[in-house]
Amino acid sequence: MRQIENRKLILASHNRGKLKEFAELLAPFGYEIQSVADLGLPEPEETGTTFEQNAYTKAYAAAKATGLPALSDDSGICVDALDGQPGVYTADWAAKPDGSRDFGMAMQKVEDLLQEKGATAPEQRRAHFVAVLCLCFPDGEAEYFRGEVHGTLVWPPRGELGFGYDPVFLPDGYDRTFGEMSSEEKHGWKPGDEHALSHRARAFQLFANARLSK
């Protein structure tokens, strides 16, 4: 397996919520981490139709620009009653004309569409989060790690922790939304523990077991 030399990784994300989660997940492994945001690198245009394609676009751009291995994440929420939407367009649903993002608006859009379909019972409001991590080297060689977590959408939103659509997502087997959980609870995983809860933690667990424990 190709090695990550000098234990240096670039995080290919400008999303502060994701960067915080990555920093927490990577902390036990002693890697030197920098983000493309810290380096002032631009965000590449994401034109893929799958999480894997978009994750690769971000990771390869960062690896090529820095000459270091880069780790990216592409993630989103897929709502069964909406035929898997918003999916890879999860962040786009929060986009405002000024370029900022309003996830309160995005959650309201999802709820409005569910109401239009009469999806009011929990079994009609099934959804799952997906996270795909891509580890890419400067020459374009890449590896992928995919995590999913299934649950139900609630309304109104609950909790002010987390980010994105967390306040409306109730994971199976729990009575609190991701928005009501601390980051430690939401991840549900640490080195040596085989349990992971969030989609990102599940993808990271696969990555860590394959790459960081070597």
Disulfide bonds with the S-S distance in Angstrom:
none
